[in-house]
């Protein structure tokens, strides 16, 4: 009896040890585009924005995946951005005011539809030139509560467009981590310009993101579960002999 139980715990410890050394400590951050403005004044799930950490230290960067809800596409009206966001200022923040943010070394669209999007960011003076204003109009300046400093323009002007997913990498000198993505002055994390149900307008994510285990975490967990029936079988065989 004891040798079998000892073997069980040794194998289980090995599986858990493998998980501990193979899976990063941090999980992805998932935000829901749940706030609507204008044509989408009713809160709902208009899609998600997922942040994935790559690397550590000075080489760290973040992959952003925007997945719109079924039936929604990025709005090809030439009136807004596919997505807009803010990055934490290295000089510190006062509330949600963290402008100007750092100069990004690169924003690169990696999804197959990259030709349809153009990254941009704040101008040299620090004024926010991204006109992503999902809930109010007005000029975007450093004090514009609903404005953002960084964005990716959707270039399908004058036509509906069919893109409903966007993947891009964000990098800056010295490294970038998930918590560097912050809310703007009114607490909105991201703003996305969409077309849905024959309407166009902005939607946004508000609130803290939800930690989501990465795919390899689930694979290791499933692998651990798969080992248990084998251990139980070995235990029954040992009892029968």
DOKEMAR-531087 format. One record per residue (C-alpha): x, y, z. Coordinates in Angstrom, 1 decimal. Example, Ala and Ser with C-alpha at 12.3 -4.5 7.8 and 13.67 -1.06 7.14 Angstrom:
// residues 2
       px       py       pz
     12.3     -4.5      7.8
     13.7     -1.1      7.1
//
This chain:
// residues 241
       px       py       pz
      0.0      0.0      0.0
      2.6      2.5      1.1
      5.0      2.1     -1.9
      2.0      2.7     -4.3
      1.0      5.9     -2.5
      4.5      7.1     -2.4
      4.8      6.6     -6.1
      1.5      8.4     -6.6
      2.7     11.5     -4.7
      6.1     11.5     -6.4
      4.5     11.5     -9.9
      2.0     14.1     -8.9
      4.8     16.3     -7.5
      6.7     15.9    -10.8
      3.6     17.0    -12.8
      3.1     20.1    -10.5
      6.8     20.9    -10.7
      6.7     20.8    -14.5
      3.8     23.2    -14.4
      5.6     25.6    -12.1
      8.6     25.8    -14.3
      6.9     25.8    -17.7
      4.1     28.3    -17.1
      4.6     32.1    -16.6
      3.4     33.5    -13.3
      1.3     36.1    -15.0
     -1.9     35.4    -16.9
     -3.4     37.4    -19.7
     -5.7     40.4    -19.0
     -9.1     40.3    -20.6
    -11.3     43.4    -21.0
    -14.9     43.4    -22.2
    -16.1     46.2    -24.5
    -19.2     46.7    -22.4
    -19.8     50.5    -22.6
    -21.6     52.1    -25.5
    -21.9     55.7    -26.7
    -24.2     57.3    -29.2
    -25.8     54.5    -31.3
    -24.7     52.0    -28.8
    -25.9     53.7    -25.6
    -27.1     50.4    -24.1
    -24.3     48.5    -22.2
    -23.6     45.1    -23.5
    -20.8     42.7    -24.7
    -19.5     44.2    -28.0
    -16.3     42.2    -27.9
    -13.1     41.8    -25.9
     -9.6     43.2    -25.7
     -7.0     40.7    -24.5
     -3.5     41.7    -23.4
     -0.7     39.0    -23.4
      2.7     39.5    -21.9
      5.8     38.6    -23.9
      9.3     38.5    -22.3
     10.6     40.3    -19.3
     12.7     43.3    -18.5
     13.9     45.6    -21.2
     12.7     43.2    -24.0
      9.1     42.8    -22.6
      6.3     43.7    -24.9
      2.5     43.2    -25.0
      0.4     41.5    -27.7
     -3.1     43.0    -28.0
     -6.0     40.9    -29.5
     -9.2     42.7    -30.3
    -12.1     40.3    -31.0
    -15.4     41.9    -31.8
    -18.7     40.2    -31.0
    -20.5     38.1    -33.6
    -22.0     40.3    -36.3
    -19.8     43.4    -35.4
    -17.0     44.7    -37.6
    -14.6     47.6    -37.3
    -16.4     50.7    -38.7
    -15.1     51.7    -42.1
    -16.6     55.2    -42.0
    -13.3     57.2    -41.9
    -14.7     58.8    -38.7
    -12.8     57.0    -36.0
    -10.1     54.6    -34.9
    -10.2     50.8    -34.9
     -8.9     51.0    -31.3
     -7.4     53.7    -29.0
     -5.7     53.3    -25.6
     -3.3     55.0    -23.1
      0.1     54.0    -21.7
      1.3     55.0    -18.2
      3.5     58.1    -18.1
      7.0     57.6    -16.7
      6.7     61.0    -15.0
      3.8     59.8    -12.8
      0.1     60.2    -12.8
     -2.6     62.2    -11.0
     -5.7     60.2    -10.9
     -6.4     59.0    -14.4
     -4.4     61.8    -15.9
     -1.1     60.3    -17.1
     -0.2     62.5    -20.0
      1.9     62.7    -22.0
      2.6     59.0    -22.2
      5.9     57.5    -23.3
      7.0     57.4    -27.0
      6.4     53.8    -28.2
      9.2     52.2    -30.1
      6.8     50.3    -32.3
      3.1     49.4    -32.8
      3.0     46.5    -35.3
     -0.2     44.9    -36.6
      0.6     41.2    -36.9
     -2.8     39.8    -38.0
     -3.3     38.8    -41.6
     -5.4     41.9    -42.2
     -2.5     44.3    -41.3
     -2.8     46.2    -44.6
     -6.2     47.6    -43.4
     -4.8     49.3    -40.3
     -2.4     52.2    -39.6
     -0.8     52.7    -36.1
     -0.5     56.3    -34.8
      0.2     58.0    -31.5
      0.3     61.4    -29.7
      2.1     64.4    -31.2
      5.4     65.7    -29.8
      3.7     68.4    -27.7
      1.9     65.8    -25.6
     -1.6     66.8    -26.8
     -3.8     63.8    -27.4
     -4.5     63.6    -31.1
     -6.6     60.5    -31.1
    -10.2     61.6    -31.6
    -11.7     58.5    -29.8
    -14.5     60.2    -27.9
    -17.2     57.5    -27.4
    -19.4     59.5    -25.0
    -18.7     63.2    -25.7
    -17.5     65.3    -28.6
    -14.9     68.1    -28.5
    -11.3     68.6    -29.3
     -8.8     66.1    -27.9
     -6.2     67.9    -25.8
     -4.2     66.9    -22.7
     -7.3     67.7    -20.6
     -9.8     65.8    -22.8
    -11.4     63.4    -20.5
    -12.6     60.9    -23.1
     -9.5     61.1    -25.4
     -6.6     58.7    -25.8
     -3.0     59.2    -26.8
     -2.4     56.1    -29.0
     -4.5     54.4    -31.6
     -4.7     52.3    -34.8
     -6.7     53.8    -37.7
     -9.0     51.6    -39.8
     -8.2     52.5    -43.4
    -11.4     51.2    -45.0
    -12.8     54.6    -45.5
    -16.2     55.0    -47.0
    -17.0     51.3    -47.0
    -18.3     48.9    -44.4
    -15.3     46.6    -44.1
    -15.5     43.1    -42.9
    -12.7     42.9    -40.3
    -13.8     41.8    -36.8
    -10.4     40.8    -35.3
     -7.2     42.7    -34.9
     -3.9     41.6    -33.4
     -0.9     43.9    -32.8
      2.3     44.2    -30.7
      3.1     47.2    -28.6
      6.7     47.9    -27.6
      8.6     50.7    -25.9
     12.2     51.3    -24.9
     12.9     49.7    -21.5
     10.1     47.2    -21.8
      6.3     47.2    -21.6
      4.1     45.3    -19.2
      0.3     44.7    -18.9
     -0.1     47.2    -16.1
      1.3     50.0    -18.3
     -2.0     50.0    -20.1
     -4.1     52.5    -18.1
     -7.6     54.1    -18.1
     -8.1     57.5    -19.6
     -9.3     60.4    -17.4
    -12.9     59.1    -17.4
    -11.9     55.5    -16.6
    -12.1     54.0    -20.0
     -9.4     51.4    -20.9
    -10.0     51.1    -24.6
    -12.3     52.6    -27.2
    -13.2     50.8    -30.4
    -15.1     52.1    -33.4
    -17.6     49.5    -34.7
    -20.4     48.8    -37.1
    -23.2     46.6    -35.7
    -26.9     46.1    -36.6
    -26.7     48.7    -39.3
    -25.3     51.3    -36.9
    -21.8     52.7    -36.3
    -20.3     54.2    -33.2
    -17.8     53.8    -30.4
    -17.7     51.3    -27.6
    -15.3     51.1    -24.7
    -14.0     48.9    -21.9
    -14.3     50.1    -18.4
    -13.0     48.6    -15.2
    -10.2     46.3    -14.3
     -9.4     43.4    -16.6
    -10.0     39.8    -15.6
     -6.9     37.5    -15.3
     -7.2     34.6    -17.8
     -4.8     31.6    -17.7
     -2.8     31.2    -20.8
     -3.4     28.2    -23.1
     -0.4     26.2    -21.9
     -1.7     26.5    -18.4
     -4.8     24.6    -19.4
     -2.8     22.1    -21.3
     -0.7     21.3    -18.3
     -3.7     21.0    -16.1
     -5.4     18.6    -18.5
     -2.1     16.6    -18.7
     -2.1     16.3    -15.0
     -5.7     15.1    -15.0
     -4.8     12.5    -17.6
     -2.1     11.1    -15.4
     -4.5     10.4    -12.5
     -6.4      7.5    -14.2
     -3.0      5.8    -14.9
     -2.0      6.2    -11.3
     -5.3      4.7    -10.1
     -4.9      1.8    -12.5
     -1.4      1.1    -11.2
     -2.8      1.2     -7.7
     -5.5     -1.3     -8.5
     -3.0     -3.6    -10.2
     -0.7     -3.4     -7.1
     -3.6     -4.4     -4.9
     -4.4     -7.4     -7.1
     -0.9     -8.8     -6.9
//
